[in-house]
Amino acid sequence: MNITDIRIRQLYEEGKMRARVSITIDDAFVIHEIKVIEGENGLFIAMPSRKLPDGEFKDIAHPINKETRAYLQDKILEAYFEELNRNPQNPDEETGPFDI
């Protein structure tokens, strides 16, 4: 599995959510609404989810092992930091594609 495109859709200055991201896998499958979150132990990614009637959130798409999650997180955070370096003055605006 290769991430063939990462798009930082929006950067945020306020709150715990720092960015919304879309990725393309093997030029064949896209996942939207991945979030970059500022947690107590640093940045991490949250996969797209939906709220259940009981109030809990359930991932819609997610990695099934630690290695794949680490790969996704490393690539997404790398793209996030590169976008911050390219676009430091324009948070809360949609940004363009990030070439891998």
C-alpha positions, -999 to +999 in steps of 0.1 A: +000+000+000+013+034-010-001+068-003+000+085-037-015+118-028-021+138+004-042+170+004-043+192+034-079+205+030-079+230+059-056+242+086-069+254+120-052+277+146-078+273+174-090+242+192-074+208+192-081+200+156-052+213+135-061+201+100-085+182+078-068+158+053-076+136+024-054+108+012-053+087-020-040+051-018-024+035-048-041+061-071-073+040-066-089+047-032-095+080-014-102+087+023-115+121+032-120+138+066-089+125+084-082+149+112-048+160+126-054+164+164-033+181+191-034+157+220-017+156+254+012+137+240+015+156+207-001+153+173-020+123+160-044+114+133-081+106+138-098+086+110-132+096+097-160+086+120-197+089+126-216+094+158-238+065+169-272+069+186-256+061+219-232+090+215-201+070+208-181+075+177-172+047+153-145+048+126-158+045+091-124+035+076-093+027+096-060+008+095-062-027+110-027-029+124-001-008+142+023-007+113-003+007+088-015+033+113+021+044+119+027+046+082-004+067+076+003+090+106+040+095+096+031+105+060+002+127+070+021+145+097+050+150+073+026+166+048+010+187+076+043+202+087+054+209+051+021+227+045+026+247+077+060+258+064+046+267+030+014+284+043+021+298+078+000+329+075-033+314+062-049+290+088-085+282+084-083+284+046-085+254+023-051+245+008-040+228-024-027+193-030+005+181-014+027+162-039+044+131-025 
